[in-house]
């Protein structure tokens, strides 16, 4: 007998026979992130502090990213970003901060791959120049917001933390040993474990590139053209 189904299939039941008995096994559909997912009354999240030089902003920025837990209590349980808020006492950046948080929150709720947001934000350069933060060169305040989002996505398991293979680790250890006697550089009062003669890495943006035997190598991320 042919049965026509006019409505979407949202679940199913499988009948099995054991010792003459029939059992129904129900399958709960997996919920994926999409724009129609209703906001629950309670979300979990984390708040990150960004302290910039005074010429960028006199006050710190506090970035809060709230997550929703989908398929809770099942093997398909996942945690996904749902909304983002950026707060500061400074009113100088108020308009673009409000616009940015609304756009980012909309992209979060859209679902799918949102990792592209990190690189898009990192590619924004401040025409007045960037700044140093904990030994790393930041192109702009927008780029640092991208770094915060990456940190959050790593913490909830959406993307993997960058790792170096054993060969890179051995190579960096060797280069560090060669420069062990040099004085580490200090950037904006932050002590970094890189030689004073190190230059800026175009990949990780740390002042950690050294040159030895006609070979340039970053002592932070392992980037090398040798």
BELDALIN-V583688 format. One record per backbone hydrogen bond with DSSP energy under -0.5 kcal/mol. CO is the residue of the C=O (numbers start at 1). NH is the residue of the N-H. If there is no record, write none. Layout:
BEGIN
co=<CO/CO>
nh=<NH/NH>
END
This chain:
BEGIN
co=<2/4/8/10/12/13/14/14/16/16/18/21/23/23/24/25/26/27/30/34/44/46/48/49/50/50/53/53/61/61/62/62/63/63/64/64/65/66/66/67/68/68/70/71/74/78/80/83/85/87/91/93/94/95/96/97/98/99/100/101/102/103/104/105/106/107/108/112/114/115/115/116/117/118/119/121/123/125/126/131/133/135/136/136/138/139/140/141/142/143/144/145/146/147/148/149/150/151/152/153/153/154/165/166/167/168/169/170/171/172/173/174/175/177/179/183/185/186/187/189/190/192/194/195/199/199/201/205/206/206/208/208/209/210/212/215/216/217/217/218/223>
nh=<4/6/10/29/27/15/16/25/18/23/21/18/16/25/26/14/28/12/32/37/67/65/63/51/52/61/56/57/50/63/64/87/48/65/66/85/46/82/83/44/70/80/78/74/77/70/68/66/64/62/94/97/98/99/100/101/102/103/104/105/106/107/108/109/110/111/111/114/117/118/119/120/121/122/123/124/125/127/129/138/136/207/133/138/131/126/144/145/146/147/148/149/150/151/152/153/154/155/156/158/159/157/169/170/171/172/173/174/175/176/177/178/179/180/182/196/192/188/190/191/187/194/185/198/208/209/205/137/201/208/210/219/199/217/215/212/225/210/219/222/218>
END
